[in-house]
Amino acid sequence: MTKRIYLSGPMTGIPDHNFPAFHEWAARLRAQGHAVVSPAELGEGKTWAECLRLDIRELCTCDAIALIPGWEGSRGAHLELHIAHRLELEVIPLVAPECTCAAKDMPFGRCCLVDKAWVRFNAALKETGQ
């Protein structure tokens, strides 16, 4: 089934705003037949907040959010994930290229590296009562 998937991941402070990684993941998901919304393709706002407003508007039109490896260090990705949870979107953790576990070949590539980050994120949510 085709899904409209929003890509979320680190951009601030990364060379080229991490656009190469966003383009790579968008191409992979599109090759699987999905419609992809990538912040790297939405155009640029003048400020971080303006960009985030545009990104959130697009996120709200999606069925799922896909988390690019390294998302844990991004305050924007944390906010996008929080919104995705509240909107009851499917959450798709993507596999880091360096992953060597057997699960990396599964659809959407959930793996041990992502699971460890996911456990830390869920623990942080519980600590804040969300």
PyMOL commands that set and color helices and strands:
alter all, ss='L'
color gray80, all
select helices_A, chain A and resi 15-31+39-41+48-59+71-73+75-86+102-105+107-109+112-128
alter helices_A, ss='H'
color red, helices_A
select strands_A, chain A and resi 4-8+35-37+64-67+90-93
alter strands_A, ss='S'
color yellow, strands_A
deselect
rebuild
show_as cartoon
